[in-house]
Amino acid sequence: MAQTISSGADHSVPPIRRRPQQLPWPLNIYQTAIGKKYVMALTGIGLIGFVVVHMIGNMHLYEGPSQIHHYAEALRDLGGHLVPRTFILWAMRLGLIGMFAAHIHSAVSLTKLSAKADSSYVGKRDYVAANFASRTMRMTGPIILLYTLYHLADLTWGWFSDDWVRGDVYHNVYDSMSALPVAIIYIVANVALAVHIYHGAWSMFQTLGINNPTYNSLRRGFATGIAGLILVGNLSFPIAVQAGLIDEDNRSVEVGGFDKLDSDNHGEEG
């Protein structure tokens, strides 16, 4: 005899996880996995752009103390007399902090979503198809975060040296990286940065829908090129200091030609 089910009984199964409250549009897009991936890709593009510009600006170190000093002053004077001194520089810094925070938050959120999705599978993750960079993204990310904080404390705030001079970029770089342990920290961190950027530059195109066998070789070439450029450029600074290409002798020759350091200087190398 067939069993009948009472229409009045409630047999609904409660959800395993409570659904988060929906934010208004367009913020609710970020609550989806694809929205988080887009945020991570777009902020990644912005951060890669900053790293490249920052590295190119620091190349003024090879032109001597005067040139890197004037470059740092030019950054503080962006906008000329139309806005207060350092206003645009601080606006860019706040935008950079916002991109950095959004990039980290989206990455952590996607990791949590992936962990929840994988929790129902007993088998171990298959690393055969994954390359070295993708397998180490979760390691290189925290290394870059710690390196960024150390870099700011070391050269921008001068926490680790009694000889740090406010606004004297050339001297501060030499004073920091002339210590071999510090130079090694910068070298290791920039290798991690290059690995992270390589995988990020490769995968962000796929996230944005640019994924086709016809031009995937161009994607890989771009990822390799941009990561290699950043690696060589950033590694050159600690190596140049250790090799004596950037030293205090160069600074002593040009120090008489420096403009008076403004009280607004913050000691950043650009």
C-alpha positions as a Markdown table, in Angstrom:
| # | Residue | x | y | z |
|---|---|---|---|---|
| 1 | Met | 0.0 | 0.0 | 0.0 |
| 2 | Ala | 1.3 | 3.4 | -0.9 |
| 3 | Gln | 2.3 | 5.6 | 2.0 |
| 4 | Thr | 0.7 | 9.0 | 2.0 |
| 5 | Ile | 2.5 | 12.1 | 3.3 |
| 6 | Ser | 0.5 | 14.6 | 5.3 |
| 7 | Ser | 0.4 | 17.9 | 3.4 |
| 8 | Gly | 0.4 | 19.7 | 6.8 |
| 9 | Ala | 3.8 | 18.3 | 7.9 |
| 10 | Asp | 6.9 | 20.5 | 7.4 |
| 11 | His | 9.7 | 18.3 | 6.0 |
| 12 | Ser | 12.0 | 21.2 | 4.9 |
| 13 | Val | 15.7 | 20.6 | 5.7 |
| 14 | Pro | 17.4 | 23.5 | 7.5 |
| 15 | Pro | 20.4 | 24.9 | 5.6 |
| 16 | Ile | 23.8 | 23.8 | 6.6 |
| 17 | Arg | 25.1 | 27.4 | 6.6 |
| 18 | Arg | 23.0 | 30.5 | 7.2 |
| 19 | Arg | 22.9 | 32.6 | 4.1 |
| 20 | Pro | 24.5 | 36.0 | 4.6 |
| 21 | Gln | 22.4 | 39.1 | 4.5 |
| 22 | Gln | 22.4 | 40.4 | 0.9 |
| 23 | Leu | 24.0 | 43.8 | 0.5 |
| 24 | Pro | 22.5 | 46.4 | -1.9 |
| 25 | Trp | 23.6 | 46.4 | -5.5 |
| 26 | Pro | 26.4 | 46.6 | -6.6 |
| 27 | Leu | 28.0 | 45.6 | -3.3 |
| 28 | Asn | 26.1 | 42.3 | -3.4 |
| 29 | Ile | 28.2 | 41.3 | -6.4 |
| 30 | Tyr | 31.2 | 41.0 | -4.1 |
| 31 | Gln | 29.3 | 38.4 | -2.0 |
| 32 | Thr | 29.7 | 36.0 | -4.9 |
| 33 | Ala | 32.8 | 34.0 | -5.8 |
| 34 | Ile | 33.0 | 35.6 | -9.3 |
| 35 | Gly | 32.7 | 39.1 | -7.7 |
| 36 | Lys | 35.6 | 38.4 | -5.4 |
| 37 | Lys | 37.7 | 37.0 | -8.3 |
| 38 | Tyr | 37.0 | 40.2 | -10.2 |
| 39 | Val | 38.0 | 42.4 | -7.3 |
| 40 | Met | 41.2 | 40.3 | -6.8 |
| 41 | Ala | 42.1 | 40.6 | -10.5 |
| 42 | Leu | 41.4 | 44.3 | -10.8 |
| 43 | Thr | 43.2 | 45.2 | -7.6 |
| 44 | Gly | 46.0 | 42.9 | -8.7 |
| 45 | Ile | 46.4 | 44.9 | -11.9 |
| 46 | Gly | 46.6 | 48.1 | -9.9 |
| 47 | Leu | 49.1 | 46.7 | -7.4 |
| 48 | Ile | 51.3 | 45.3 | -10.2 |
| 49 | Gly | 51.2 | 48.8 | -11.8 |
| 50 | Phe | 52.4 | 50.3 | -8.6 |
| 51 | Val | 55.2 | 47.8 | -8.1 |
| 52 | Val | 56.5 | 48.6 | -11.7 |
| 53 | Val | 56.3 | 52.4 | -11.2 |
| 54 | His | 57.9 | 52.2 | -7.7 |
| 55 | Met | 60.7 | 50.1 | -9.1 |
| 56 | Ile | 61.3 | 52.5 | -12.0 |
| 57 | Gly | 61.3 | 55.5 | -9.7 |
| 58 | Asn | 63.9 | 53.8 | -7.4 |
| 59 | Met | 66.2 | 53.5 | -10.4 |
| 60 | His | 67.1 | 57.1 | -9.7 |
| 61 | Leu | 69.3 | 55.7 | -7.0 |
| 62 | Tyr | 71.8 | 54.8 | -9.8 |
| 63 | Glu | 71.9 | 58.4 | -10.9 |
| 64 | Gly | 73.1 | 59.5 | -7.5 |
| 65 | Pro | 71.8 | 61.0 | -4.2 |
| 66 | Ser | 70.7 | 64.3 | -5.7 |
| 67 | Gln | 68.6 | 62.7 | -8.4 |
| 68 | Ile | 66.7 | 60.3 | -6.0 |
| 69 | His | 66.2 | 63.2 | -3.6 |
| 70 | His | 64.7 | 65.4 | -6.3 |
| 71 | Tyr | 62.5 | 62.5 | -7.5 |
| 72 | Ala | 61.1 | 62.1 | -4.0 |
| 73 | Glu | 60.5 | 65.8 | -3.7 |
| 74 | Ala | 58.7 | 65.7 | -7.1 |
| 75 | Leu | 56.3 | 63.1 | -5.7 |
| 76 | Arg | 55.5 | 65.3 | -2.7 |
| 77 | Asp | 54.9 | 68.3 | -5.0 |
| 78 | Leu | 52.5 | 66.6 | -7.3 |
| 79 | Gly | 49.7 | 69.0 | -8.2 |
| 80 | Gly | 51.9 | 72.0 | -8.0 |
| 81 | His | 50.2 | 74.9 | -6.3 |
| 82 | Leu | 46.7 | 73.7 | -7.1 |
| 83 | Val | 46.5 | 71.5 | -4.0 |
| 84 | Pro | 48.4 | 71.4 | -0.6 |
| 85 | Arg | 51.8 | 69.8 | -0.7 |
| 86 | Thr | 51.7 | 66.0 | -0.4 |
| 87 | Phe | 47.9 | 66.0 | -0.9 |
| 88 | Ile | 48.0 | 64.0 | -4.1 |
| 89 | Leu | 50.7 | 61.7 | -2.7 |
| 90 | Trp | 48.6 | 60.9 | 0.3 |
| 91 | Ala | 45.5 | 60.4 | -1.9 |
| 92 | Met | 47.5 | 57.8 | -3.9 |
| 93 | Arg | 48.7 | 56.2 | -0.7 |
| 94 | Leu | 45.2 | 55.8 | 0.6 |
| 95 | Gly | 44.1 | 54.4 | -2.7 |
| 96 | Leu | 47.0 | 51.9 | -2.6 |
| 97 | Ile | 46.1 | 50.9 | 0.9 |
| 98 | Gly | 42.5 | 50.4 | -0.2 |
| 99 | Met | 43.5 | 48.2 | -3.1 |
| 100 | Phe | 45.9 | 46.2 | -0.9 |
| 101 | Ala | 43.2 | 45.6 | 1.7 |
| 102 | Ala | 40.6 | 44.6 | -0.9 |
| 103 | His | 43.1 | 42.3 | -2.6 |
| 104 | Ile | 43.9 | 40.5 | 0.7 |
| 105 | His | 40.2 | 40.3 | 1.8 |
| 106 | Ser | 39.1 | 38.8 | -1.6 |
| 107 | Ala | 42.0 | 36.3 | -1.5 |
| 108 | Val | 41.2 | 35.2 | 2.1 |
| 109 | Ser | 37.4 | 35.0 | 1.3 |
| 110 | Leu | 38.0 | 32.9 | -1.8 |
| 111 | Thr | 40.3 | 30.6 | 0.2 |
| 112 | Lys | 37.6 | 30.1 | 2.7 |
| 113 | Leu | 35.0 | 29.4 | 0.0 |
| 114 | Ser | 37.3 | 26.9 | -1.6 |
| 115 | Ala | 38.0 | 25.1 | 1.7 |
| 116 | Lys | 34.2 | 24.8 | 2.3 |
| 117 | Ala | 33.6 | 23.5 | -1.2 |
| 118 | Asp | 36.5 | 20.9 | -0.9 |
| 119 | Ser | 35.4 | 19.7 | 2.6 |
| 120 | Ser | 33.0 | 17.2 | 1.1 |
| 121 | Tyr | 35.8 | 15.5 | -0.8 |
| 122 | Val | 37.9 | 12.8 | 0.9 |
| 123 | Gly | 40.6 | 12.6 | -1.7 |
| 124 | Lys | 43.7 | 14.8 | -1.5 |
| 125 | Arg | 44.3 | 17.7 | -3.8 |
| 126 | Asp | 45.9 | 16.8 | -7.2 |
| 127 | Tyr | 49.0 | 18.9 | -7.7 |
| 128 | Val | 50.0 | 17.3 | -11.0 |
| 129 | Ala | 48.4 | 20.0 | -13.1 |
| 130 | Ala | 49.3 | 22.9 | -10.8 |
| 131 | Asn | 52.5 | 24.7 | -11.4 |
| 132 | Phe | 55.0 | 25.8 | -8.7 |
| 133 | Ala | 53.7 | 29.4 | -8.5 |
| 134 | Ser | 50.0 | 28.4 | -8.0 |
| 135 | Arg | 50.9 | 25.9 | -5.3 |
| 136 | Thr | 52.8 | 28.6 | -3.4 |
| 137 | Met | 50.4 | 31.5 | -3.7 |
| 138 | Arg | 49.2 | 31.0 | -0.1 |
| 139 | Met | 52.8 | 31.1 | 1.1 |
| 140 | Thr | 54.0 | 34.0 | -1.0 |
| 141 | Gly | 51.0 | 36.2 | -0.1 |
| 142 | Pro | 51.8 | 36.3 | 3.7 |
| 143 | Ile | 55.5 | 36.8 | 2.9 |
| 144 | Ile | 54.7 | 39.8 | 0.8 |
| 145 | Leu | 52.4 | 41.3 | 3.5 |
| 146 | Leu | 55.1 | 40.9 | 6.1 |
| 147 | Tyr | 57.7 | 42.2 | 3.7 |
| 148 | Thr | 55.6 | 45.3 | 3.0 |
| 149 | Leu | 55.3 | 46.1 | 6.7 |
| 150 | Tyr | 59.0 | 45.5 | 7.2 |
| 151 | His | 59.9 | 47.7 | 4.2 |
| 152 | Leu | 57.8 | 50.6 | 5.6 |
| 153 | Ala | 59.2 | 50.2 | 9.1 |
| 154 | Asp | 62.7 | 50.0 | 7.7 |
| 155 | Leu | 63.0 | 52.8 | 5.1 |
| 156 | Thr | 59.9 | 55.0 | 5.6 |
| 157 | Trp | 59.6 | 55.1 | 9.4 |
| 158 | Gly | 63.3 | 54.3 | 10.3 |
| 159 | Trp | 62.4 | 52.0 | 13.2 |
| 160 | Phe | 65.4 | 49.7 | 12.9 |
| 161 | Ser | 68.3 | 52.1 | 12.6 |
| 162 | Asp | 69.7 | 54.8 | 14.8 |
| 163 | Asp | 71.3 | 56.4 | 11.8 |
| 164 | Trp | 68.1 | 56.8 | 9.8 |
| 165 | Val | 67.8 | 60.3 | 8.4 |
| 166 | Arg | 64.4 | 61.8 | 7.6 |
| 167 | Gly | 64.1 | 62.6 | 3.9 |
| 168 | Asp | 67.6 | 61.3 | 3.0 |
| 169 | Val | 66.5 | 58.4 | 0.7 |
| 170 | Tyr | 70.0 | 57.5 | -0.6 |
| 171 | His | 71.5 | 57.3 | 2.8 |
| 172 | Asn | 68.6 | 55.3 | 4.3 |
| 173 | Val | 68.8 | 52.7 | 1.4 |
| 174 | Tyr | 72.5 | 52.3 | 1.9 |
| 175 | Asp | 72.3 | 52.2 | 5.7 |
| 176 | Ser | 69.7 | 49.4 | 5.5 |
| 177 | Met | 70.9 | 47.2 | 2.7 |
| 178 | Ser | 74.6 | 47.4 | 3.5 |
| 179 | Ala | 73.8 | 44.9 | 6.3 |
| 180 | Leu | 73.9 | 41.4 | 4.7 |
| 181 | Pro | 71.0 | 39.9 | 6.7 |
| 182 | Val | 68.8 | 42.8 | 5.6 |
| 183 | Ala | 69.9 | 42.4 | 2.0 |
| 184 | Ile | 69.0 | 38.7 | 2.2 |
| 185 | Ile | 65.5 | 39.6 | 3.5 |
| 186 | Tyr | 65.0 | 41.9 | 0.5 |
| 187 | Ile | 66.2 | 39.3 | -1.9 |
| 188 | Val | 64.1 | 36.5 | -0.5 |
| 189 | Ala | 61.0 | 38.7 | -0.3 |
| 190 | Asn | 61.4 | 39.9 | -3.9 |
| 191 | Val | 61.7 | 36.4 | -5.2 |
| 192 | Ala | 58.4 | 35.6 | -3.4 |
| 193 | Leu | 56.9 | 38.8 | -4.9 |
| 194 | Ala | 58.0 | 37.8 | -8.5 |
| 195 | Val | 56.5 | 34.3 | -8.1 |
| 196 | His | 53.3 | 35.7 | -6.8 |
| 197 | Ile | 53.1 | 38.3 | -9.6 |
| 198 | Tyr | 53.8 | 35.6 | -12.2 |
| 199 | His | 50.8 | 33.5 | -11.2 |
| 200 | Gly | 48.6 | 36.5 | -10.5 |
| 201 | Ala | 49.4 | 38.1 | -14.0 |
| 202 | Trp | 48.6 | 34.7 | -15.6 |
| 203 | Ser | 45.4 | 34.0 | -13.8 |
| 204 | Met | 43.9 | 37.5 | -13.8 |
| 205 | Phe | 43.3 | 37.3 | -17.6 |
| 206 | Gln | 41.4 | 34.1 | -17.1 |
| 207 | Thr | 39.3 | 35.7 | -14.4 |
| 208 | Leu | 38.5 | 38.6 | -16.7 |
| 209 | Gly | 37.5 | 36.2 | -19.5 |
| 210 | Ile | 40.6 | 36.5 | -21.6 |
| 211 | Asn | 41.4 | 32.8 | -22.0 |
| 212 | Asn | 41.8 | 31.3 | -25.4 |
| 213 | Pro | 44.4 | 28.7 | -26.7 |
| 214 | Thr | 45.1 | 31.1 | -29.5 |
| 215 | Tyr | 46.7 | 33.8 | -27.3 |
| 216 | Asn | 47.4 | 31.9 | -24.1 |
| 217 | Ser | 51.1 | 31.9 | -25.1 |
| 218 | Leu | 50.9 | 35.7 | -25.0 |
| 219 | Arg | 49.4 | 35.5 | -21.5 |
| 220 | Arg | 52.2 | 33.3 | -20.3 |
| 221 | Gly | 54.8 | 35.5 | -22.0 |
| 222 | Phe | 53.4 | 38.6 | -20.4 |
| 223 | Ala | 53.3 | 37.0 | -16.9 |
| 224 | Thr | 56.9 | 35.8 | -17.3 |
| 225 | Gly | 58.1 | 39.1 | -18.6 |
| 226 | Ile | 56.5 | 41.3 | -16.0 |
| 227 | Ala | 57.6 | 39.0 | -13.1 |
| 228 | Gly | 61.1 | 38.8 | -14.5 |
| 229 | Leu | 61.3 | 42.6 | -15.0 |
| 230 | Ile | 60.2 | 43.2 | -11.4 |
| 231 | Leu | 62.5 | 40.5 | -10.0 |
| 232 | Val | 65.6 | 41.8 | -11.8 |
| 233 | Gly | 64.9 | 45.4 | -11.0 |
| 234 | Asn | 64.1 | 45.0 | -7.3 |
| 235 | Leu | 67.0 | 42.5 | -6.7 |
| 236 | Ser | 69.4 | 45.0 | -8.2 |
| 237 | Phe | 69.1 | 47.4 | -5.3 |
| 238 | Pro | 70.4 | 45.2 | -2.4 |
| 239 | Ile | 72.9 | 43.6 | -4.7 |
| 240 | Ala | 74.2 | 47.1 | -5.8 |
| 241 | Val | 74.6 | 48.2 | -2.2 |
| 242 | Gln | 76.4 | 45.0 | -1.3 |
| 243 | Ala | 78.6 | 45.4 | -4.4 |
| 244 | Gly | 79.5 | 49.0 | -3.6 |
| 245 | Leu | 77.6 | 50.6 | -6.5 |
| 246 | Ile | 75.4 | 52.5 | -4.0 |
| 247 | Asp | 77.5 | 53.7 | -1.1 |
| 248 | Glu | 78.1 | 56.7 | 1.2 |
| 249 | Asp | 81.1 | 57.9 | -0.9 |
| 250 | Asn | 78.7 | 58.8 | -3.7 |
| 251 | Arg | 76.5 | 60.6 | -1.2 |
| 252 | Ser | 79.4 | 62.6 | 0.3 |
| 253 | Val | 80.4 | 64.0 | -3.1 |
| 254 | Glu | 76.9 | 65.3 | -3.9 |
| 255 | Val | 75.6 | 66.2 | -0.5 |
| 256 | Gly | 76.6 | 69.8 | -0.9 |
| 257 | Gly | 74.3 | 70.2 | -3.8 |
| 258 | Phe | 71.1 | 69.0 | -2.0 |
| 259 | Asp | 68.3 | 71.4 | -1.5 |
| 260 | Lys | 67.3 | 71.9 | 2.1 |
| 261 | Leu | 65.2 | 68.9 | 3.2 |
| 262 | Asp | 61.7 | 70.0 | 3.8 |
| 263 | Ser | 60.0 | 69.4 | 7.1 |
| 264 | Asp | 57.3 | 67.4 | 5.3 |
| 265 | Asn | 59.8 | 64.7 | 4.1 |
| 266 | His | 58.8 | 61.2 | 5.1 |
| 267 | Gly | 61.9 | 59.3 | 4.1 |
| 268 | Glu | 60.3 | 57.1 | 1.5 |
| 269 | Glu | 62.4 | 56.1 | -1.4 |
| 270 | Gly | 59.6 | 56.9 | -3.9 |
